[in-house]
């Protein structure tokens, strides 16, 4: 696995009217192999959202889960659904100290509705409650931005949207599915059949020069 350094999926030049453009760059490294990379990121002031995350792999198919009662899961096809996903993730990841504007900067329709990306959003009677996305490349599906609104946690929604995103991602023809797990998500993913293969550290810079 190569070292990784790249931006969140935010197109250059995308701006919110009346505000300066937001750009994030993230560095990933495997613990025990890329420690020098993470140390260098720390030295230049990049920040972390938490401890290294378990890197997990699923080697087989995954059946979709039934939606919990009173919830519908939609495959995103419109910008509003991507905005809903960003709202959910901003709330969900606030638990780990993520700044409120990160999700809206990274989850934008211009990229999340690309042909190799499948985003799903779960809704209940009060609005969006959970989301997950699948990005396919080089025969691998990477599950990203899994989140459940804090008001709807512990209802099985994280597993439901992860299953839906994984199934959608494998439709791209990928053979493997991988993700990095949050502390709350890791037990759920292991129950689904994902196995730990490493730990992945990440560092992020806001409005970094490239």
Buried (B, 14 or more C-beta within 10 A) or exposed (E): EEEBBEBBBBEEEBEEEEEEEBBBBBBBBBBEEBEEBBEBBBEEEBEBBBEBBBBBBBEEEBEEBEBBEEBEBBEBEEEEBBBBBBBBBBBBBBBEEBBEBBBBBBBBBEBBBEEEBBBBBBBBEEEBBBBBBBBBEEEBBBBBBBBBBEEBBEBBBBBBBBBBBBBBBBEBEBEBBBBBBBEBBBEBBBEBBBEEEBBBBBBBBBEBEE
